[in-house]
Amino acid sequence: SVLEHKETPGLGDKMEKKKATWSEQFDGKDLTTFKLKVTKEGGDVDAITAATISSRAFCDAAQRAYDELGKIDK
């Protein structure tokens, strides 16, 4: 989940669970098959309208965390 951001209220702040349901599309996904990129880039994530850059950043952060976790498990 998002801990901190400086997004425009009503736009990018929709990544916060208390503001919108956008982040629910990540719940329960298998990251070996779910593509953590916005659909514009061939991924499986529906970007936040008018906040595509923030959506990309969220996906990038999630992918980096998943990749680092994979290094620990080995």
Secondary structure, DSSP 8 states (H G I E B T S, - for coil): --------TTTGGGGSTTT-SGGGGGTT--TTTS--SBGGGT-SB---TT-HHHHHHHHHHHHHHHHHHHHHH-
